[in-house]
């Protein structure tokens, strides 16, 4: 047996060690499919624990295997490793040294937490049966960089028609789920306070698909719009039409959202009629039928609106991740395990869906899985995920370790 108080004590004893790892990773972030330094740090740490270590799983991913030597189930615990392409403005001594790359989604903390859990579980492998796979995954954030995507494709990794290629899919392709009975993952959350956790009964994350539309007109002087073809009115109509789609073509009881995050007229000025307009956005849903309807209708609206305004079109559609659906029975058990660690009032078990997206869906569609959100907010107005000032405090790391360890113990001993 491994008493609960010992789990807490050992996790807390690792706080300084794990925070040093976290700071190092935060200071040296690496973007999707380029996590070479990070994966080497993970590999070296896992080897010091005496684990069987497999590298280049899912391109730059690393897996450590803990085998108790006793028959039982196999549990996969996942941490993602990649950072976002944005500047780090946290202003801390360990701010990113890589311009334009930032751990503003907290994956550096995920790595530190799972390493800490691996250390404790290795020390106490007599307290449970079966096996644990500690999976450190590349490319959760994904990338549209064509050169990088070509390298990954040339290495033999391909997505599914319903889901773009991310690190989880690549790990599945390399056989990581062979003999795995269940999967679990923690993702930090800045909308709930440190010391709390949110677990969704089933709809943990939505799908995410992206489009890039270029409406091409014929630019010219702003004083003579009759001599040119202005793509801006076409853009205005198209944006409105796209935003109307969920209200008129999707069942109102379904959860769907659009986001158009970028509109610009490359090379134009205030006194000109733009030559072209670029629109970048996406949408999120929970059903593949809904995704298919929206992707078809966006393309139809684009070409027909462009034609009405005498514009031509360049259209790109990027299939993103499928919805992440928690196993209802397992999520209830995980909520119970987390209650042991955090107390009932600090565990939010809910049926309310989240519209974030995750390629953990590639695990959850194949094995019973639970994706959970660990609170890291300290005080008021804490920077949310994808904010360039986002960071994780040292106090949150051992809590994540405790959650991983208790979940593993309860699942493998059940």
N, C-alpha and C positions, 0 to 999 in steps of 0.2 A: 504493500500500500504506500501511497505518497500523500500524506495529509495535506489538506488545503492550506494550512498555515505555512507549511514548508514550501509549497509552490509559490506563495506570495513572497516569502523571505528570500528565496533563491532568485526570483525574478528581480526583486528590488536590489539585490546584491550585484546584479549585472548592469545597473543603470548607467554608471560612469563608463564602463567598457562599451556599451551599446551606443551611448551618446557620442563617443569618439568616432565610432564607425559611421554613425549618422552624419556627423559634421564633415567627415572626409568625403562621403558620398555627395552631400549637399554642395560641397565646394568644388567637386569634380563631376558634374552631371554629364550624362551621355544620352543622346537622343535615340529614338527607336531604331533597332537593328544595329546600333553602334556601341553597345554596352560592353566593350572589350575589357576595359580597366575594371569596371564593376564586377563582371563575371569572374575575373581573376581573383579579386578580393574575396568573393563568395567561395570560389573553389578552394583557395588556400585555407580559409576558416573552417570549412567543412572537413577538409583533410586532417586538420589538427584534432578534430573530434573523433577521428577513426572511422568515419563513414565511408561507404562505397560511394565514390563520386563519379558522375558522368557529365562530361562537358559537351558543348556544341549540340545540345538537345534543343531543337527548335531554333537553330542558327547560333545564337550566342547564349542560349539558356544553360543553366546548370541544375543538376539534380543530385541531391544527397539521399542515400537510401539507408535507413536504420532498420535492421532486421533483428528482432529479439531472439530469434531461434525457436520461438514457440509458435505453434499454429494459431492462426487467427486472421482477421481482416487486414486489408491494406488501405490506409488513409493517405490522401494527397493533401498537403498544405501548400498553398501557393503565395508567393510574393512577386510582384512585378518590379522591374528594375529601371525602366527608361524614364527620361525626363522630357519636358515640353520645350518647344522652340520659342522661347521668350526670354527677355532679360530678367535677371534676378535683382529685385529692389529691396530685399529684406533688410539691408543695412547692418547685418550682423558680421562678426569677424570671420565667419565661415561662408560668406556670400559666394555665389558661383564665380569661379575664375574662368569659365568658358563663356565668352560673350554670346548672347542669344540662346543660351541653353539654361534651363532652370528647373529644379525639382519642386515646382509649384503644385504638384498633385500628390506629394507625399510618398512617392514610391521609395525614396531613400529610407523613410521610417519603416516601411513594410519590410524591406530587406533586413534592417537592424532587428526588428521584432522577431522575424522568423529565424534568424541566426541565433538569437538568444533562446528561443524555444527549442531549437535543435540541440543546443548545448545542455539544457536542463533535461530534455528527454533522453539524450544519450547517457547522461549520468544515472538516470533512473529507469533504464529499460527493463529492469526486473519488475517494475510496477505495472506492466501491461503486456499484452500478447500481440502477435502479428507484426506488421511492418508499417513504416511511415516513409513516404516520399516527400522530401522537402524540395519543392519546385520553385526555382528562381527564373522567372520568365522574362524574355525580351519583349519589346514592342507591344505594350498594351495600348499606348496612345496612338499608335499607327502613324504612318507618314505617307504623303503624296509625292515625295521626292522620287522621280522616275529612275534616277541612277541607282539609288539604294534599292528600290523595289526590283530592279532588273537583277542586281547581284543576288538578292534573296531568291528570286525566281530561277536564276541560273543554278542556284544550289539545290533546286528541286522542290521548292516549297510553293504550294498553290492554295488558293482559297476555295471556298465552296460557292456555288451559284447564289446561295442565300446569305453568304457572309464573306466579307473581305478578309484578306489574309492578315492575321495578327500573330503575336507570339504564341498564344494558346493553341491556335490551329496548327502552327508549325510543330509544337510539342506533341500534339495528338498524332500528327503525321509521322513523327519519330517514335511512336509507340508508348508514350508515357502512361497512357491509361490502361495498358495491358496489366491485368491482375489487380487494378485499383477498384475498391468497392465504393468509395465516397470521396468527395473533394470539399475543401473548405478554404475560404480566403477572407482576410481582413482588408478593408480599405478605410483609411482615416476620413473623418468627417468634421468639418469646421462649423457646421450649423448646430451641433450638439456639444455640450460641455465635456471636458475631460473627466474620465471616470464613468462615462455612460456608453451604452452601445445600442444600436438600432438594428433589428433583425426583421426582415420582411417575410411573411408567411410564404409567399410564392413569387409575386412579380417584383424581383429585386432590381432589375435594370431594363430599360427599353432597348429596342433596336436603334441604330443610327445609320442613316444614309446621307450622302452629300452630293450636291450638284454644283457645277460651274457653268454659267451661261454667258456667252459673249454675243451681244447684239451689235451688228456691224452696219453702220450707216455710211454717210459720206460727209465728212467734216467740212467746215468752212467758217466764214466770218459771221459773227452773231447778228450783224445788220442785215443779212440777206438769207433768212431761213428758207425762202422759196427756191433757192438755188442749191440747196443741200438736202441730205436725208438725215434727220435728227433721230438718233436712237433713244434719247432720253424719255420722250413721251411713251415709247414702246416699253421701256423699262418700268415706268410708273404704273402702266396698266398691268404689266405682267406681275409685278410684285403684289399688287392688290388681288389679282386673280389667284395667285398661288396661295395667299393667306386665306382666301375664301374656301379653298378645297375641303378642309376638315369640317366646315360648317354645312356643306352642301352635298358632299359625296361620301362621307364617312358616317357611320352610325354614331349618333350623339352620345351613346353610352360607352363608346370606346375612348381610350386615352391616347391622344395624338397631339403633337405640337410641332410647329414649324419655327425655324430660326434662320433669318437672312442676316448674316453678320458682316457682309462686306459688299459694298457697291462703289465702284469708282470708274472714272473716265480717263484712261491712261493718256497722258500727253496733252490733255486739253487745258484750256485756260478759261477764266471768267468771261472773256469777250468773244469766245468761240462757240460754235456748234461742235459738239464732240463727234469724233469719228467712230467711236465705239464705247459701249458700256459693259462692264464686267460685273456680274452678280454671282456671289458665292453664298451658299446656304445649305440647309439640310432639314431633315425631319426625323421624328422619333415616334415609334409605335410599339405595339405588343403582339401584332398578328402579321404573318407573312402575306396574307391576302390584302391587308390594308397597305402594306409596303408596296405591293405590286400595283395596286390601283393608283397610289400617289405617284410612283415613279413614272407610270405610263401617262398620267394626266399632266404632270409637269412638262414633260417633253412635248405633248400635244399643244398645250397652251403656249409654250415657247415659240414653236414654229408658226402657229397660226397668228399669234400676236405680232411676231416679226413680219410676217407676210402682209398683214394689214397696214403696217407702217413702212413697207418697202425696204425692210432690213433683211440682211442675211444673218445666219446663226452659226456659232461654234458651240457645240453642246458636249459636256462631259458629265457622266454619272458614275459615282463611286459607291459600290455596294459596301456598306459598313457591317457592323456586328449585329448578330441576332439578339433577341431579348434574352436576358439572364433570368431564369426561372428557378427559384429555390424549391427544393423538395419539401412539401408541407410537413410531413412527419419528422424529417430530420431537422428542419428549422425549429420546430417546437422543442426537440431534444437539446439543440444548441442553446436556445433561449434559457432552458433550465440549467445548463452547465454554466452559462454566463451569470445567471442569478447567484450561483454559489460564490462566484468571484466578486461580483459588483453589487449584489443586493437587488431585491426585486424592484425597488423604485428607480434603479438606474439602468434597467433593461427595458427597452421599448420594443415590444413584439407587436407588429402591426400588419394589417392587410393593405394599407395604403401603398400604392406602387411608387417607385422612383423612376424619373425620366432621364437619369444619367445613363450612360452606356458602358459596357464592359465586354471584353472578349473572353472573360471567364465563362461566358455563354457556351463556348466550345467545349468546356468541361461539363457544364450543368446539363447540356442536352444529351450527354452520353452516360452520365453517372449521377446518382443522387448527390446533390451539392447544396452548400449554403454559403452565400456571400453576405457579409455583415459589415456594418459601418461603425467604426470606433470613434467616439467623440474625442476631439483634441482642443476644443476652444477653451481659451483662458481669458476671462473677463469679457467686457463688452466690445463690440465692433471688431472681433477677431477676423483677420483676413481669410476669406473663403478659398476653396480650391481653385486653382488656375489664376489666382491673384499673384502678381509678381512679388508681393510681400509675404506670401504664405510660408510658414515654417512650423515645425513640430517641436514642442518643448521636451526636455529630457524626461519629465514626469510621465509622459504618455507612453514611453517605450516599454517599461516593465509591465504596464497594464496590458498592452498587446501581447506580450510574452505570456502572461498569466492566462489570458483568454485562449491562446493557441494551446498551451499545455493542458489546461482543464478540458477543453474540447477533445483533444487527442486521448486523454486518459479515459474520459467517460465513453467515448465512442468505441475505443478498442477493447474496453473491459465490459461492454454491454453484451 
